[in-house]
Amino acid sequence: MPCSYPAVAVIGGGASGMMAALTAAQEPGRRVFLLERQQRIGRKLLATGNGRCNLTNINAKPENYFGSDAGFASAALLKFTPQHTLRFFSDLGLLTTVEPDGRVYPLSDSSNSVLDVLRFALDQAGVEQRCSFSVESISRTSKSFLIESGTERLRSDAVILACGGAAGSRLGGVTDGYRLGKSLGHRRTGLYPSLTRILTGTDYPRSLKGIRVEARLRLTKNGRILAESEGEVQFTDSGISGPAGFDLSRAVSFGGDGQQLHISLLPFEEGELLSLLVSRRQHFPDLEASELFTGMLHNRLGRVVVKAAGIAAGMLLHELTDRQLRDAACRCLDFCLPVRGAEGFETAQVTAGGLNTDGFFAETLESRLVPGFFACGEVLDIDGPCGGYNLQWAWASGRLAGRLGL
Ligand SMILES: Cc1cc2nc3c(=O)[nH]c(=O)nc-3n(C[C@H](O)[C@H](O)[C@H](O)COP(=O)(O)OP(=O)(O)OC[C@H]3O[C@@H](n4cnc5c(N)ncnc54)[C@H](O)[C@@H]3O)c2cc1C
C-alpha cells in the first residue's frame, strides 16, 4: 500500500513535536522533517522539573486537565497513558523513578538523559532535523503544504503544528503557533500564564523569603472559594511559589481583582491547635509571645503569625489571654494575603488557553478546516496541573497527531 502522507513536517522540536516526529517516522518510506526555530531541539525540556524533568505523573487522568473543553483531551490521554509513557521511555533506554506522589523522573535526576534518548531515537528513525528554521508561514496548495522561513522553503503532504505556547518565554516560548494556526483559519482563546508565582501584598512575604512550608491553600473572592490546593509553598519576596501555589495560579490569572489567598500553615483543626497553644502557655509562662509557635513553625514564620494576630512584641506567654491564643491559632490556620495577580509568561510553566479545540477532531487531532493539518501539545487549549501532567499531555497528543489519522 502506498504511504499516506509521504512527507510530513513537524513544526516545533519540543516534547510534543519530538514525539509526533518519532511516531510519524514509524511508517516505512515516509520523510519526516522536524523544524525548530532555536539552535537546538528540546531546550525547554532541559529546564523542566528544575533540570530533573518530571516527565509524567502515574496518577494523570483526563479529569485532571483544563481548557474550554477539557474533555477534548480524553481521547489522546486514554490512548497514551502514563504507563505508555513509562514503557516508551524504557524502550528508548531511559531508567526512571516514581516518587510517592506519582511524579516520574529519570533515575539520573537529569533532564539531559530524557533529551538524549529522544535525540538518539530521532536519529535512528531517520527524522531530518532542521534547527534555526523559524517557520513564518504555512500555505495550503491543492496537493501539499508550503512551509517557509525567512530564507528556506519546504513542501510536505501533512503538517503537525507543535510550536508550544507563550509560557517560559525565557526558554523560547513564543506565540508563533497561534499565528500559524490562525493563518489557516483557526481561532484561539484568551491566553493566561499558569503554574507561576502568585504575587501578593508584600508586607509579610518579604520577611518570609525563602521559607518553605507544607500548607493548604484557598483562593477566595467576595467570600466565594475560587480554588484550593495543598502541598509545598515557598515564600518569595513578592508572594508565593512552590507546587501548591503554582496549582492556584491558573485560577488567579482568570480571577481578576479582589482575590484573597488563605494559607493554613499547620494540619490541625482550630480546637486542636488552641489546646496546643494553651498547654504551651502553661509549660513556658516566661517565654516571649514571639516564641509561641517555636518548634511548630519556622521561627520567622511563627513570629510573623504572632504579629499578624495583633499580639504586642515583648509580652510574655502567661500574659496572653485565651482570646489572644485563639486569634493566634486562627491566623496560623488562616494566614491571609491580598492577591495582586500571577507572574507573567516569562516565568510561567504553561499557557492556559490556546487554539480552540473545536477546530480539531479529538480522535485524531486533525484540523476540521484543513485536511492534513494536525496540532498537538501546549499550542492547543489544554493544560494541566503541576507534577508531570503537562509533559504527559505533550507525549500523548504528540503520539496521536503523529499517527496522522490512522
Ligand atoms: C521552566 C519550566 C519547567 C517545566 N517543568 C515541567 C515539568 O517538570 N513537568 C511537566 O510536565 N511540565 C513542565 N513544564 C511544562 C512543559 O515543559 C510544557 O508543557 C511542554 O514542554 C509543552 O510541550 P510542547 O511540545 O507543546 O511545547 P514546547 O516544549 O514549548 O516546544 C515547542 C517548540 O516549538 C518551537 N517553535 C515555536 N515556534 C516555532 C516556529 N515558528 N518555527 C519552528 N519552531 C518553533 C519552540 O522553539 C519549541 O522548541 C515546564 C515548563 C517550564 C517553562
The ligand as a Tripos MOL2 file, in Angstrom:
@<TRIPOS>MOLECULE
LIG
   53    58     1     0     0
SMALL
NO_CHARGES

@<TRIPOS>ATOM
      1 C1         10.5950   26.1610   33.4980 C.3       1 LIG1
      2 C2          9.5930   25.1050   33.0990 C.ar      1 LIG1
      3 C3          9.5480   23.9200   33.8170 C.ar      1 LIG1
      4 C4          8.6010   22.9480   33.4700 C.ar      1 LIG1
      5 N1          8.6030   21.7750   34.1620 N.ar      1 LIG1
      6 C5          7.7170   20.7960   33.8030 C.ar      1 LIG1
      7 C6          7.7670   19.5190   34.4260 C.ar      1 LIG1
      8 O1          8.6850   19.2240   35.2330 O.2       1 LIG1
      9 N2          6.8220   18.6010   34.0750 N.ar      1 LIG1
     10 C7          5.8480   18.8670   33.1470 C.ar      1 LIG1
     11 O2          5.0020   18.0080   32.8820 O.2       1 LIG1
     12 N3          5.8220   20.0530   32.5000 N.ar      1 LIG1
     13 C8          6.7310   21.0050   32.7920 C.ar      1 LIG1
     14 N4          6.7240   22.1980   32.1090 N.ar      1 LIG1
     15 C9          5.7360   22.3730   31.0190 C.3       1 LIG1
     16 C10         6.2200   21.6140   29.7620 C.3       1 LIG1
     17 O3          7.5870   21.8800   29.5430 O.3       1 LIG1
     18 C11         5.4130   22.0480   28.5280 C.3       1 LIG1
     19 O4          4.0350   21.9100   28.7820 O.3       1 LIG1
     20 C12         5.7990   21.1870   27.3250 C.3       1 LIG1
     21 O5          7.1760   21.3650   27.0300 O.3       1 LIG1
     22 C13         4.9660   21.5640   26.1070 C.3       1 LIG1
     23 O6          5.4410   20.8060   25.0190 O.3       1 LIG1
     24 P1          5.2220   21.3650   23.5380 P.3       1 LIG1
     25 O7          5.9360   20.4190   22.6460 O.co2     1 LIG1
     26 O8          3.8040   21.6280   23.3090 O.co2     1 LIG1
     27 O9          5.9580   22.7720   23.5260 O.3       1 LIG1
     28 P2          7.4950   23.1370   23.7440 P.3       1 LIG1
     29 O10         8.1790   22.0970   24.5640 O.co2     1 LIG1
     30 O11         7.4920   24.5440   24.2130 O.co2     1 LIG1
     31 O12         8.1100   23.0590   22.2730 O.3       1 LIG1
     32 C14         7.7140   23.9250   21.2440 C.3       1 LIG1
     33 C15         8.8820   24.0880   20.3090 C.3       1 LIG1
     34 O13         8.4510   24.7640   19.1220 O.3       1 LIG1
     35 C16         9.4530   25.6600   18.7320 C.3       1 LIG1
     36 N5          8.8480   26.6940   17.8780 N.ar      1 LIG1
     37 C17         7.9940   27.6590   18.2360 C.ar      1 LIG1
     38 N6          7.6610   28.4100   17.1830 N.ar      1 LIG1
     39 C18         8.3270   27.9140   16.1050 C.ar      1 LIG1
     40 C19         8.4080   28.2780   14.7370 C.ar      1 LIG1
     41 N7          7.7550   29.3420   14.2380 N.pl3     1 LIG1
     42 N8          9.1850   27.5310   13.9180 N.ar      1 LIG1
     43 C20         9.8820   26.4540   14.3730 C.ar      1 LIG1
     44 N9          9.8500   26.0780   15.6930 N.ar      1 LIG1
     45 C21         9.0730   26.7930   16.5370 C.ar      1 LIG1
     46 C22         9.9900   26.1960   20.0550 C.3       1 LIG1
     47 O14        11.2610   26.7730   19.9210 O.3       1 LIG1
     48 C23         9.9820   24.9310   20.9030 C.3       1 LIG1
     49 O15        11.2080   24.2340   20.8370 O.3       1 LIG1
     50 C24         7.6660   23.1800   32.4220 C.ar      1 LIG1
     51 C25         7.7380   24.3680   31.6970 C.ar      1 LIG1
     52 C26         8.6980   25.3320   32.0260 C.ar      1 LIG1
     53 C27         8.7600   26.6040   31.2230 C.3       1 LIG1
@<TRIPOS>BOND
     1     1     2 1
     2     2     3 ar
     3     2    52 ar
     4     3     4 ar
     5     4     5 ar
     6     4    50 ar
     7     5     6 ar
     8     6     7 ar
     9     6    13 1
    10     7     8 2
    11     7     9 ar
    12     9    10 ar
    13    10    11 2
    14    10    12 ar
    15    12    13 ar
    16    13    14 ar
    17    14    15 1
    18    14    50 ar
    19    15    16 1
    20    16    17 1
    21    16    18 1
    22    18    19 1
    23    18    20 1
    24    20    21 1
    25    20    22 1
    26    22    23 1
    27    23    24 1
    28    24    25 2
    29    24    26 1
    30    24    27 1
    31    27    28 1
    32    28    29 2
    33    28    30 1
    34    28    31 1
    35    31    32 1
    36    32    33 1
    37    33    34 1
    38    33    48 1
    39    34    35 1
    40    35    36 1
    41    35    46 1
    42    36    37 ar
    43    36    45 ar
    44    37    38 ar
    45    38    39 ar
    46    39    40 ar
    47    39    45 ar
    48    40    41 1
    49    40    42 ar
    50    42    43 ar
    51    43    44 ar
    52    44    45 ar
    53    46    47 1
    54    46    48 1
    55    48    49 1
    56    50    51 ar
    57    51    52 ar
    58    52    53 1
@<TRIPOS>SUBSTRUCTURE
     1 LIG1         1 GROUP 0 **** ****
